[in-house]
Amino acid sequence: MVRNHNISEGNHTFLDDLFPFHLVMDKDLIIQKVGTSMHKLLEIPKGSMFYDFFSVERPLRIDDFESFIKHQPSLFIFKASLKEQLKFRGQMYHDKLNNTICFLGSPLLRSFTDLNDINLNLQDFAVHDSISHFLFALQIQTSALQDAQLLAAKLKKNNKALKEVNESLDTFTYRLTHDLRAPAININNMLNMLQREMGIDVETRADKILNYAFNSSQKLLETIKDFLELSRLEKQNDIQAEKCSLRESFNFIQESLQQSIDESNAVVNVDFSTIDTVYFIKDDLRSIFQNLLNNAIKYKSEKRDPVIHIHSTYKNNKALIIFSDNGRGMDLEVFKDKIFTMFSRFHADSGITGSGIGLYLIKKILNKYDCNIEIESEIDRGTTFKFELPLK
């Protein structure tokens, strides 16, 4: 009659001869036996908990008896808790008759000189032929590949979930701002009509209330417009840059703001004779010009009419656009870390409407093209923006 060989019971010399660094553990991961060389290194008492002396670096997610059994074919690497530089490599064997698991392996060493560091000699090791080293190298590569594939699959799943959440948020933001825009415009128009029809005298209480309501509706409209622009920017990943004329793009924005330019008596000097063509998404370029020109008019000095200069030149194989005004300016020592952050306001005048998103949008657009932007400003002297645009 043939008897099943029982690796974890009986012949202790058999295990020590082949695997002097072995461990035998029961279903509660209590250590029942320790190889002579393993005991020489760590002095593990029988009855100790496995995790009091080791952590499992490979495979991933090994935390109970069943997970050890499940990963029997895999390479195992244990890290000694009391000697952090000491690691062991090997495989697990499930002894079904006694329902125990055996770790069969040896220290993970870089060279024979490492033996001195852990006070071992060659006699403490089992004798293995060269094929075992080849199989071990092959196995560690396979195990690493499996771990990498597992992590890649998990990352892909998380990215998909994140993309779905972002798409939902984008849709929500767009619908919310789009649906608010129509009633906000209606309120603004009705306040305008009411002010004209009632013929309310200036400086009366009713006039002040109407002006406050009108300014509030204007601020709401600007905020909605800026959020719609931000939503557009987030959704345009598939749009390709193309040749754009600086002059045509700026003229388009200047015409749309002509009423504000006339009302503020602003003088706008434009010179794109050095460079007129850049590679950009047209709506992005218009958005930059829209925010800069609108801000230059909105934050004009109370002491003088606005004068705005804009021209192009070359810098580091890119177009450099210089946009300057003689407006209120700002204190860069105070606001230098907030210039291009969302919802930042730099002037306390509550009569000036704005969402605090404009400069954030400009910076976000330019970041897409790996283009820089710089600002120079002085209170009551004006502000200059210098930003790059790609030529190809």
Buried (B, 14 or more C-beta within 10 A) or exposed (E): EEEEEEBBBEEBEEBBEBBBBBBBBBBEBBBBBBBBBBBBBBEBEEEBEBEEBBBBBBBEEBEEBEBBBBBEEBBBBBBBEEEEEBBBBBBBBBBEEBEBBBBBBBBBBEEEEBBEEBEBEEEBBBEEEEEEEEEBEEBBEEBEEBBEEEEEEEEEEEEEEEEEEEEEEBEEBBEEBEEBBEEBBEBBEEBEEBBEEEEBEEEEEEBEEBBEBBBBBBBBBBBBBBBBBBBBBBEEEEEEBEEBBBBBBBEBBBEBBEEEBEEBEBEBEBEBEEBBBBBBBBBBBBBBBBBBBBBBBBBBBEEEEBBBBBBBEEEEEBBBBBBBBBBBBBEBEEBEEBBBEBEBEBBEEEEBBBBBBBBBBBBBBBEBBEBBBEBBBEEEBBBBBBBBBBEE
